[in-house]
Amino acid sequence: MNILRIKKLIFLHLQHLPMKSRAWRPLVCKWGGVQIISPKRTFIGEGVIFDTNYPQDIFIEEGVRLTSGVKIVTHFMNPNTGSYDRGKVHICKGAYLGMNTLVVKPVTIGERAIIGAGSVVTKDIPANEVWAGNPAKFIRTVGLIHMDIISFYRVERWLFERHIPVLPKIVQLLIFLIFNSKITADSKIGKGSYCVCKGISTVLIPGTEIGENCVLGLRFSTVRQFPYKEVPCLKNNVWVGPNVIIAGPVVIEDDVVIAGNSFVNRSVPKGAIVAGCPAKIIGWRKNLDYAIETNPKYKDGRMPFLTK
């Protein structure tokens, strides 16, 4: 057992001592390896237990509340192999986990999601939803209205699916006037997916398909590539940087990362990191030492200067 591991274990046990649940306990947990963005804006109640083997795989954004007795683990028994698998747990801004909630799978809990007391979380939970039970299941939406492009799109899509005339076009016009963007009602965007900066200057070719929990960067576009009939399809948990263009009948598989200013005209396999014009594979998401979707801000210092 190395010194760093001993240090993490010490702090993860010290956090059980009586102390303030806001700022102090989150800070001690951060010293223990849990990746907490803002200890001052995080609440961790008494009796919360974090995985002591891989605490660095737990990402907690600001405004999160972990009430008493919450347990989060990041390594899991695989019933098919009999060995342990490792995964990352990401808890987004403003999420609330009720007393004795148990997180037992690598999951993302979306912004302002609410988990009922005693729940067992085994799958991703979208933003602004209430889940509860063993295993946790969807109960209802939180009911907040957000002035972003996806909220307008949801209304547009709802009207379109019910074959209501004229109104979807009016909503599409509002999207253009407010966000300088175009999303038609026949496009499909899954739960938990969102556009950075409210979706300003986003353009989706009609029929574009986007899965669940995708992050779409500023000025993201999908376009047609003639003479092909099909248009781009993004699967789940895709992270897209700013100024990205995806062209033609390409499929972007789960967990792909597309770097900013890339032009993608070929399908991308699961978990790949691509960049360039045209885009090429430069790495794999599983090899990153942080969760890119959390926008972590824990490293100090500046990048080195360019050299010849």
N, C-alpha and C positions, 0 to 999 in steps of 0.2 A: 504494500500500500504506500503510494508516494505522498509527499508532504502536502501537495495541492489537494488531494482527495481527503486527507485528514483535516485540513483547514475547512473544506466545505462541510464535512460531517459535523465538525464542532459548531459552526454557525447555524446549521440546520437544526441542531439540538438546542442551541442557546435561544432560538426564537420562541421556544416553548415557555421561557421564563416570563413572569409578569412584566409587561411593557405596553406602550401605546400601540393600538392596532393600526393606526395611520402613521406613516413616516418611519417610526422606529422599527417595528417588526418587519415591514417590507424591506427596509435597508439591511437588516441583519440577514434576511433571506437572500437578498441580492449578493451579499458577501458570501453566502453559502452556495452560490452558483446559479440561482434562478435569475433569468433575464427579465428584470423588472425595469421598465422604461422610466417611470417616475415614482420613486418610493413615497414622495410627499403627497401624491395624488392617488395612492393605492391603499386599500383597506384589507388587512389580513387578520381575521379573528383568531381567537384562542383555539388550540387543538388542530390547526390546519397542518396537514402532512404533505410534503413534497417527496417525489422520488429521490432517494439519496444516491442512487447509482448514476443517474444522468439528469441532474437538476438543470444543466445547461440547455436541455431540450424543452424547457418550459418557458414560454414567452408571454409576458403579462404587460398589456398596454395601460396607459393612464386611465384613472377613473374606475378601475375594476374593483369589485367588492367580493372577497372570499370570506364568507361567514364561518362561524365556528364549526369545526369538524370536517371541513372539505378535505378530500384526499385526491391527489393528482399523481398518477404514475405514468412513466414514459417507456417502460419495457413490459412486454406482454407475452404470455405463453401462446405459442402457435400450436393449435391442436393437431395440425397436419404433420408437423415435424417433431413435436415434442421439445423444441428449443425455444429460446426467448427471442422475440423480435423487438426492435427499438423504433420509436417514432416520436414526433414532435407534437406538443400540445400548445396551441396558440389561443390566447384569450384576448379578444379585441376590446377597444375602448368602451367603458361604461357598462360592461357585462356584469351581471349579478348572479352569483352562485349561492343558493340557499344552504341552510345548515345540513351537514352530513352528505353533501353531494359527492359522488364518486365518479371520477373521470378515468376510464379504464381502456381507452383506445387513443391512437394519435388523431386528434380532432382539432378543428377550428371552431371556436365559439364566437359568433359575430357580434358586432357593435350593438350595445344596449340590449342584448339578449338576456332573458331571465330564466334561470333554472330553478325549479321548485325544490324544496327541502327533501332530502332523502333520495334524490334522483340518481340514476346510473347512466352516465353519458357514454354512448358507444358510437356516435356518428356526428358529423358536422352539424352545427346549429346555425342557421342564417341570422342575419342581423334583425333586430326588432321583433323577435318572436319569443313566445313563452313556451317552454318545454317542461315536462315533469313525468315522473314514473320510472319503473324498472322493467325494461330499458326506457329511457326518456323518450317521450313522443310529443309531437306538436299539439299545443293546446289552443293557442290563438295568437294573433299579432299584437304587438304592444300598442299599436294604434297611433303612432306618431306620423305626422306628415312632413316630409322633407322636400325642400325646394331644390331638387336636383333632376337631372335629365331622366334617370331611371324611374322616378316617381311618375313623371309625365308619360313615359313609355308604358308603364303598367296600366294607366288609365286608358291610353290609346289602344293597347292590346285587348283590354277587357271589352271595350266597345266593339272592336273588330271581331272578336270571337262570338259576339252575340248578334252579329250582322246588323248593327245599328248604322244607318247611313249617315254620311256627312260629318258627324261628330269626330270620328277618327282623323279625318283630314284637318279639322279645326285644331285638334290637339297637336298634330304634326306641324301645323303652321306656328303654333305657340312655341314648340320646341325650336323651330328655326329662329323666331324673333327673339327669344329669351337667351338661347344658348349658342346661336349661330351654328346649329347642328342639324343633322338629318337622320332620323330613325323611323323607318316606316313600320306600320302595324304588322306586316307579315314577317318581320324579323322575330327571332326567338331568343330571349335572354333569361337564363335560369336564376333561381333563387340565390341570394347572397352576392351576386355579381354587381359591381359598381364601377363608375367612371371617376377618375381623379379630377379634382377641381370642378365638381358638379357636372362634368361632361361637356365642357366648352369645346367647340370645334370638333366634335365627333361626327363622323360620317360613315354610315353603314349601308352598303348596297342592299337593296330589297332582297329578303330571303336569307340574310345572314343568320347563322345559328351560333349562339354563345351559351356554354353550359353554366354550371353552378360555381359560385365562389371564385369568379374570375376578377382580376384587377385590370382595368383598361386605362392606359396612360393618356395624358393630354394630347389632343389632336390625333387620336387613333382613327384609322380608316380601313374599311374593307372595300375592295373594288373588283369589278369583273375583269376577266382575262379572255378576250375573244380568241377563237370562236367557241369557247367552252360555255355550256349552259349552266353548270353548277357554280355556286359562289362559296366563299370561305365558311368553314365550320370549325369552331373552337370547342373543345371538350371541357372538362372540369378543372378548376384550380390553376388556370393559366394566368401568368403574370406578364403584362405587356407594358413596356416602357413608353416614353413620350415619342411622338412623331413616327409611329410605326404604321406601315402600310402592308396589308395582307392581300395578295392578288390571286384571283382565279379559284379553281376547284380544289383548294388545298384543305387538308385536315390537320388541325393542331391538336395532338393528343393530350391526355391529362398531364398536369404538373410541368408543363413546358414554361420556360422563361425566355422572353423575346426582348433583347436589349434595345434601348432607345435608338431611333433613327434607322431601324432595320427595314429592309424591303424583303418580304417573304413571298416567294412564288413556288415553293416546293413544300410538300407535307412534312411535318416534323414529328419524330417519334416521341413516345412518352418519356418525360423527365429530362429532355434535352435543354441545353441553354444555347440559343442561337443569336448571332449578331452579324451585321454587315449588309452590303448591297451588291449582289443578292446575299441573303442570309445563309450562314454556314454554321454547323455545330462547332462550338468552342468549349463545351464542357457539359456537366451533368448536375442537375439540381441537388441530387442526393449527396454530392461532394461539397456543397456549400457549408460553411461553419456557422451560418445563421439562417433564420427564416426570412427570406426576402419579402414575403407578403406582410411582415410586421412593421416594415420601415424602421428597423432598430437604430438607436442613436446612443450607443454605449462606448464607442471608441473615441479617444482623444487624438489630437495631432493633425497635421496637414500631409497631403500627398507630396512625394519628392518631386523635384523639378525635372523637366524633360532634358534628355541629353542627346547628342548627335547619334 
